[in-house]
Amino acid sequence: MEERGLRVRAVLDRYFSIAVLALAVLVVVGGGVAYAAHTGPDERTETTTETVILWNSTGQFSHEATVVEDTRVFEAGETLTNRSQYFQRIAPTLEGAFVYDYEAESGSVAANASMALVIRSVTEDGTEQWRVTESLDRADRTLGPGDPLRLTFEQNVTAVEAELAEIRSELGATAGTAETFFEVTVRLDGSRSGEPVETTRSYRLPLTIEDGLYRVNDTGPVVHEGERTVRDERTVPVTVGPIRAYGGPLLAVLGLAGLAGLVAGRWRGWLEVSEQERDYLSYRSERREFDEWITEVRRPADRIADADNQAETTSLAGLVDLAIDTDRRVLETPDERYLVFEDDVVYRYEPPDVSVGDRDPLATAVETDGSSGLSDSIGSLLDGDRDVSETDDGESGTDEADTQSDSDSVDRSESVSDDARDVER
């Protein structure tokens, strides 16, 4: 019998309900996919969102200083532009400008801007102790997209340093940290790209004076943006891929075929596994598990000379345990019989035979010759004491037959004793 087919039947017989449920789910899923693929709408609404920049505004400082006396490095009248630091002695006056504008599809904004020089003192936590503000420039304009608003300044840095020293002298103490910066405030009122605007922006250009240098900490242009999220809905055709179009029906057909096969197999008894077949499967599992304890014999021993007693185990595992306990090997004959020799005792195990008269409906048919596969000599020895079916009148005839059978068995065991002992050793 094909072992694989037998195992398949055993699994299906044991888990029949689970297999039916799984196939039923397969049918339902396949049917649902097929139904959705062939009965769904031809079009669907697709919604997309996009962030649109409605406007952006830019505020930016520019600055320069002109050299007022010749040096070996710079000539008088040379202009130093947008530097991070300037030399206070040769270029004491800082000139600069601030430009504000915006870009939008449309707009009209009333802009009111003012520029001032601020000198103040702050503590470590940012608290302002005092402030002095000097107005430098003002401008009022109505701005359209791209129209610039420009403010300018010209400041002698040496004079700023002197003013800071005078303030400290008046206060009689140097408390906190002095800060000097140009500050521009822009007030806006109007609309840009259809969006109303009413806000105030503040821009700063810090100025640090120390050791004959003054540094301009320009961080570059300051940009603000206005954005809006736009939703777009459009109708697009629904396309059904080949997996959904053909996969669903295929799953349903396979599930139905499997269900029909299981039901037919249960009804016809194809899935039933006899107790003998279950024993055979257990034997095959044990054969694989204990393979390292089993030695295959190329030719079977025809006789067992010193075996006065014979015993048969009910499982191969039991025979292997016995071999381990007696420090022996399990011998497997070509006809799949298992022997263990222990002194004058022969222990044996004969696997369940499920090939005679049985056909596995799930496996390839295997032709059998109707033979048990055991040679006549081994069969007569391993089958043990047989019942003698002589039907003579007296019991003495039966006893004589048993005695004669035992005598013949001993006579036939002389020629192969050496082979059996050699294999066992």
C-alpha positions as CSV (number, residue, x, y, z in Angstrom):
1,M,0.0,0.0,0.0
2,E,1.2,3.5,-0.8
3,E,2.2,5.0,2.6
4,R,1.7,8.6,1.4
5,G,-1.9,7.9,0.3
6,L,-2.6,6.2,3.5
7,R,-1.3,9.1,5.5
8,V,-3.4,11.5,3.4
9,R,-6.5,9.4,4.2
10,A,-5.6,9.3,7.9
11,V,-5.3,13.1,8.0
12,L,-8.5,13.7,6.1
13,D,-10.4,11.1,8.3
14,R,-9.2,12.8,11.5
15,Y,-9.7,16.4,10.4
16,F,-12.7,15.9,8.1
17,S,-14.7,18.7,9.7
18,I,-11.9,21.2,9.6
19,A,-11.2,20.3,5.9
20,V,-14.8,20.8,5.0
21,L,-14.9,24.1,6.9
22,A,-11.8,25.3,5.1
23,L,-13.1,24.3,1.7
24,A,-16.4,26.0,2.5
25,V,-14.6,29.2,3.4
26,L,-12.6,28.9,0.2
27,V,-15.9,28.6,-1.8
28,V,-17.4,31.7,0.0
29,V,-14.3,33.8,-0.5
30,G,-13.9,32.8,-4.1
31,G,-17.6,33.5,-4.7
32,G,-17.4,36.8,-3.0
33,V,-14.4,37.9,-5.0
34,A,-16.0,36.7,-8.3
35,Y,-19.3,38.5,-7.4
36,A,-17.5,41.8,-6.5
37,A,-15.4,41.6,-9.7
38,H,-18.2,41.1,-12.1
39,T,-21.1,43.0,-10.5
40,G,-19.3,46.1,-9.1
41,P,-19.7,49.6,-10.5
42,D,-17.9,50.6,-13.7
43,E,-16.9,53.9,-12.3
44,R,-15.7,55.3,-8.9
45,T,-15.1,58.8,-7.5
46,E,-11.5,59.5,-6.7
47,T,-10.7,62.3,-4.2
48,T,-7.2,63.9,-4.1
49,T,-5.9,66.7,-1.9
50,E,-3.3,69.2,-2.8
51,T,-1.7,72.0,-0.8
52,V,-1.6,75.2,-2.9
53,I,0.7,78.2,-2.0
54,L,-1.6,81.2,-2.3
55,W,1.0,83.9,-1.5
56,N,4.5,84.4,-0.1
57,S,6.1,87.5,1.4
58,T,9.8,88.4,1.8
59,G,11.5,90.8,4.1
60,Q,15.3,91.3,3.6
61,F,18.0,93.6,4.8
62,S,21.1,94.7,2.8
63,H,24.0,96.7,4.2
64,E,27.4,98.2,3.3
65,A,30.1,100.4,4.6
66,T,32.4,102.8,2.7
67,V,36.1,103.1,3.6
68,V,37.0,106.6,4.6
69,E,40.8,106.5,4.6
70,D,43.5,104.7,2.7
71,T,45.2,101.6,4.1
72,R,47.5,99.0,2.5
73,V,44.5,96.7,2.4
74,F,41.6,99.0,1.4
75,E,41.5,102.3,-0.5
76,A,39.4,105.3,0.5
77,G,36.0,105.3,-1.2
78,E,35.9,101.5,-1.5
79,T,32.6,100.0,-0.6
80,L,32.4,96.9,1.5
81,T,29.0,95.1,0.9
82,N,27.0,92.6,3.0
83,R,29.9,91.5,5.1
84,S,29.5,89.8,8.4
85,Q,31.9,92.3,10.1
86,Y,33.4,95.7,9.3
87,F,36.4,97.6,10.6
88,Q,35.1,100.5,12.8
89,R,38.1,102.8,12.4
90,I,38.3,102.9,8.5
91,A,34.5,102.3,7.8
92,P,32.6,103.7,10.8
93,T,29.3,104.4,9.0
94,L,27.0,101.5,8.2
95,E,24.4,102.1,5.5
96,G,21.6,99.7,4.5
97,A,18.1,99.2,3.4
98,F,15.2,96.9,4.1
99,V,12.8,95.7,1.3
100,Y,9.5,94.1,1.7
101,D,7.3,92.6,-1.1
102,Y,5.0,89.7,-1.7
103,E,4.0,87.4,-4.6
104,A,0.4,86.3,-5.3
105,E,-2.1,85.9,-8.1
106,S,-3.8,89.0,-7.0
107,G,-3.9,91.4,-4.1
108,S,-4.0,94.9,-2.7
109,V,-2.4,95.5,0.7
110,A,-1.9,98.8,2.6
111,A,1.5,98.6,4.1
112,N,2.7,100.9,6.9
113,A,6.4,100.4,7.8
114,S,8.8,102.0,10.2
115,M,12.5,101.5,11.0
116,A,14.3,102.2,14.2
117,L,17.7,101.7,16.0
118,V,17.2,100.0,19.3
119,I,19.7,99.9,22.2
120,R,18.6,98.0,25.2
121,S,19.8,95.8,28.1
122,V,18.4,92.4,29.0
123,T,19.0,89.9,31.8
124,E,19.9,86.2,31.3
125,D,16.3,85.2,31.3
126,G,15.4,87.8,28.6
127,T,13.9,90.4,30.8
128,E,14.4,93.9,29.3
129,Q,15.9,96.4,31.8
130,W,15.9,99.5,29.7
131,R,15.5,100.5,26.0
132,V,16.4,103.5,23.8
133,T,14.8,103.8,20.4
134,E,15.9,106.1,17.6
135,S,13.5,106.4,14.6
136,L,15.4,106.1,11.2
137,D,12.8,105.8,8.4
138,R,9.1,105.4,7.6
139,A,7.0,104.5,4.6
140,D,3.3,104.1,3.7
141,R,2.2,102.4,0.4
142,T,-0.4,100.3,-1.1
143,L,1.3,97.2,-2.5
144,G,0.3,94.9,-5.3
145,P,2.0,91.6,-6.1
146,G,5.7,92.2,-6.7
147,D,5.6,95.9,-5.6
148,P,8.5,96.6,-3.1
149,L,8.3,98.6,0.0
150,R,11.8,100.1,0.8
151,L,13.3,101.7,3.9
152,T,16.9,102.9,4.3
153,F,19.2,103.8,7.1
154,E,22.7,105.3,7.7
155,Q,24.2,104.9,11.1
156,N,27.6,105.9,12.5
157,V,28.6,102.9,14.6
158,T,31.2,104.9,16.6
159,A,28.4,107.2,17.7
160,V,26.3,104.3,18.8
161,E,29.1,102.9,20.9
162,A,29.6,106.3,22.5
163,E,25.9,106.6,23.3
164,L,25.9,103.1,24.9
165,A,28.8,104.1,27.1
166,E,27.1,107.3,28.1
167,I,24.0,105.5,29.2
168,R,26.0,103.1,31.3
169,S,27.8,106.0,32.8
170,E,24.5,107.7,33.7
171,L,23.2,104.5,35.3
172,G,26.4,104.1,37.2
173,A,26.5,100.3,36.7
174,T,26.7,97.7,33.9
175,A,23.9,95.3,34.5
176,G,22.6,92.8,32.0
177,T,23.7,92.4,28.4
178,A,23.6,95.3,26.0
179,E,21.9,94.7,22.6
180,T,21.9,96.9,19.5
181,F,19.8,96.1,16.5
182,F,17.8,97.7,13.6
183,E,14.1,96.9,13.8
184,V,11.5,97.2,11.1
185,T,7.8,96.9,11.8
186,V,5.4,96.4,8.9
187,R,1.7,96.6,9.4
188,L,-0.5,95.0,6.6
189,D,-4.2,95.4,5.8
190,G,-5.9,94.2,2.6
191,S,-6.2,90.9,0.7
192,R,-3.9,88.5,-1.2
193,S,-5.2,85.9,-3.6
194,G,-8.7,86.5,-2.3
195,E,-7.6,85.8,1.3
196,P,-8.0,88.7,3.8
197,V,-4.9,89.9,5.6
198,E,-4.5,92.0,8.7
199,T,-1.2,91.4,10.5
200,T,2.0,93.0,11.7
201,R,5.4,91.6,10.9
202,S,8.7,92.4,12.7
203,Y,12.2,92.1,11.3
204,R,15.6,92.6,13.0
205,L,19.2,93.1,12.0
206,P,21.4,92.6,15.1
207,L,24.6,94.8,15.5
208,T,27.5,93.8,17.8
209,I,30.3,96.3,18.6
210,E,33.6,95.1,20.1
211,D,37.4,95.4,19.7
212,G,37.4,97.8,16.8
213,L,35.0,95.7,14.8
214,Y,31.2,95.7,14.4
215,R,29.4,92.6,13.3
216,V,26.2,92.5,11.4
217,N,24.3,89.2,12.2
218,D,22.3,89.0,9.0
219,T,20.3,85.7,8.8
220,G,19.1,86.3,5.3
221,P,15.6,86.9,3.9
222,V,12.6,86.1,6.1
223,V,9.8,84.4,4.2
224,H,6.2,83.9,5.1
225,E,3.7,81.8,3.1
226,G,-0.1,81.4,2.9
227,E,-1.4,78.1,1.8
228,R,-4.7,76.3,1.3
229,T,-5.7,72.7,0.9
230,V,-7.6,72.0,-2.3
231,R,-9.7,68.9,-2.7
232,D,-10.3,67.5,-6.2
233,E,-12.9,64.9,-7.0
234,R,-13.0,63.1,-10.3
235,T,-14.7,60.0,-11.8
236,V,-12.4,57.3,-13.0
237,P,-13.2,53.9,-14.6
238,V,-13.0,50.8,-12.4
239,T,-10.6,48.2,-13.8
240,V,-10.7,44.6,-12.7
241,G,-7.4,42.8,-12.8
242,P,-6.9,39.2,-13.9
243,I,-6.4,38.0,-10.3
244,R,-9.8,39.2,-9.3
245,A,-11.5,38.4,-12.6
246,Y,-10.3,34.8,-12.7
247,G,-8.9,34.0,-9.3
248,G,-12.3,34.2,-7.5
249,P,-14.1,31.8,-9.8
250,L,-11.1,29.5,-9.7
251,L,-11.1,29.4,-5.9
252,A,-14.8,28.7,-5.8
253,V,-14.5,25.9,-8.3
254,L,-11.6,24.3,-6.5
255,G,-13.4,24.6,-3.2
256,L,-16.5,23.0,-4.6
257,A,-14.5,20.2,-6.2
258,G,-12.7,19.6,-2.9
259,L,-16.0,19.5,-1.0
260,A,-17.5,17.1,-3.5
261,G,-14.4,14.8,-3.3
262,L,-14.5,14.8,0.6
263,V,-18.2,14.1,0.7
264,A,-17.9,11.3,-1.9
265,G,-14.9,9.9,-0.1
266,R,-16.7,9.8,3.3
267,W,-19.9,8.3,1.8
268,R,-18.0,5.6,-0.2
269,G,-15.7,4.8,2.8
270,W,-12.6,5.9,1.0
271,L,-11.4,7.9,3.9
272,E,-11.9,5.3,6.6
273,V,-8.7,4.1,8.1
274,S,-8.7,0.7,9.8
275,E,-7.0,-0.1,13.1
276,Q,-4.5,-2.2,11.3
277,E,-3.7,0.7,8.9
278,R,-3.2,3.0,11.9
279,D,-0.8,0.4,13.4
280,Y,1.1,0.4,10.1
281,L,1.5,4.2,10.1
282,S,2.7,4.0,13.7
283,Y,5.2,1.3,12.7
284,R,6.5,3.4,9.8
285,S,7.0,6.4,12.1
286,E,8.9,4.3,14.6
287,R,11.0,2.8,11.8
288,R,12.2,6.3,10.8
289,E,12.6,7.4,14.5
290,F,14.8,4.4,15.5
291,D,16.7,4.0,12.3
292,E,20.1,4.3,14.0
293,W,19.4,1.2,16.2
294,I,18.5,-1.0,13.2
295,T,21.0,-2.9,11.0
296,E,19.8,-4.3,7.7
297,V,20.8,-7.9,7.1
298,R,21.6,-8.7,3.4
299,R,20.4,-12.3,3.7
300,P,18.1,-13.7,6.4
301,A,19.2,-16.4,8.7
302,D,17.6,-19.6,7.7
303,R,18.0,-21.2,11.1
304,I,18.3,-20.1,14.6
305,A,20.3,-22.8,16.3
306,D,20.4,-21.8,19.9
307,A,17.0,-20.2,20.1
308,D,15.1,-22.3,22.7
309,N,12.6,-19.6,23.3
310,Q,10.9,-17.0,21.1
311,A,9.0,-13.8,22.0
312,E,7.1,-11.3,19.9
313,T,6.8,-7.6,20.8
314,T,3.7,-5.6,19.9
315,S,5.7,-2.6,18.5
316,L,9.0,-1.8,17.0
317,A,9.6,0.7,19.7
318,G,9.3,-2.0,22.3
319,L,11.8,-4.2,20.4
320,V,14.3,-1.3,20.2
321,D,13.9,-0.7,23.9
322,L,14.7,-4.3,24.5
323,A,17.7,-4.2,22.2
324,I,19.0,-1.1,24.1
325,D,18.6,-2.8,27.5
326,T,20.4,-5.9,26.3
327,D,23.1,-4.0,24.4
328,R,22.1,-5.6,21.1
329,R,21.3,-4.4,17.6
330,V,17.9,-4.8,15.9
331,L,18.3,-6.9,12.7
332,E,16.0,-6.2,9.7
333,T,15.6,-8.9,7.2
334,P,15.0,-8.2,3.5
335,D,11.4,-9.1,4.0
336,E,11.0,-6.4,6.6
337,R,11.1,-8.5,9.8
338,Y,12.9,-7.4,12.9
339,L,14.9,-9.6,15.2
340,V,16.9,-9.3,18.4
341,F,19.1,-12.2,19.7
342,E,19.7,-12.5,23.4
343,D,21.5,-15.7,24.4
344,D,19.0,-18.5,23.6
345,V,16.0,-16.2,23.1
346,V,14.9,-14.6,19.9
347,Y,12.8,-11.5,20.1
348,R,11.0,-10.5,17.0
349,Y,8.5,-7.9,15.6
350,E,6.4,-8.3,12.5
351,P,5.0,-5.1,11.0
352,P,1.3,-4.9,10.3
353,D,0.5,-6.2,6.8
354,V,-2.0,-4.0,5.1
355,S,-1.1,-4.8,1.5
356,V,-3.0,-8.0,1.1
357,G,-6.5,-7.5,-0.2
358,D,-6.4,-3.8,0.4
359,R,-6.5,-0.9,-2.1
360,D,-5.8,2.7,-1.2
361,P,-8.3,4.8,-3.2
362,L,-6.0,7.9,-2.8
363,A,-2.8,6.2,-3.8
364,T,-1.4,4.6,-7.0
365,A,-2.6,1.0,-7.2
366,V,0.2,-1.4,-6.3
367,E,0.0,-4.9,-7.6
368,T,0.7,-7.6,-5.0
369,D,1.6,-11.2,-5.5
370,G,-0.5,-12.4,-2.6
371,S,2.6,-13.6,-0.7
372,S,3.4,-12.6,2.8
373,G,7.1,-12.1,1.8
374,L,8.6,-14.3,4.4
375,S,10.8,-17.2,3.3
376,D,9.5,-20.7,4.2
377,S,12.5,-21.3,6.5
378,I,12.2,-18.0,8.5
379,G,8.4,-18.3,8.5
380,S,8.5,-21.7,10.1
381,L,10.9,-20.5,12.8
382,L,9.5,-17.0,13.5
383,D,5.8,-17.9,13.6
384,G,6.5,-19.9,16.8
385,D,4.5,-22.9,17.9
386,R,1.8,-23.5,15.5
387,D,-1.5,-25.1,16.2
388,V,-1.7,-28.4,14.6
389,S,-5.0,-29.0,13.0
390,E,-4.9,-32.8,12.9
391,T,-8.4,-34.2,13.6
392,D,-7.5,-37.7,14.7
393,D,-9.4,-39.3,17.5
394,G,-6.8,-39.2,20.3
395,E,-4.8,-36.4,21.9
396,S,-1.7,-38.4,21.7
397,G,-1.5,-38.0,18.0
398,T,-1.4,-34.2,18.5
399,D,1.3,-34.4,21.1
400,E,3.4,-36.5,18.8
401,A,3.0,-34.0,15.9
402,D,4.2,-31.2,18.2
403,T,7.2,-33.1,19.4
404,Q,8.1,-34.0,15.8
405,S,7.7,-30.3,14.7
406,D,10.0,-29.1,17.5
407,S,12.6,-31.8,16.6
408,D,12.5,-30.8,12.9
409,S,12.9,-27.1,13.9
410,V,16.1,-27.9,15.9
411,D,17.5,-30.0,13.0
412,R,16.9,-27.2,10.5
413,S,18.6,-24.5,12.7
414,E,22.1,-26.0,12.7
415,S,23.3,-24.7,9.3
416,V,22.7,-20.9,10.0
417,S,23.6,-20.5,13.6
418,D,27.0,-19.1,12.8
419,D,25.5,-16.4,10.5
420,A,23.1,-15.2,13.1
421,R,25.8,-15.1,15.8
422,D,28.2,-13.3,13.5
423,V,25.6,-10.6,12.6
424,E,24.7,-10.1,16.3
425,R,28.4,-9.7,17.3
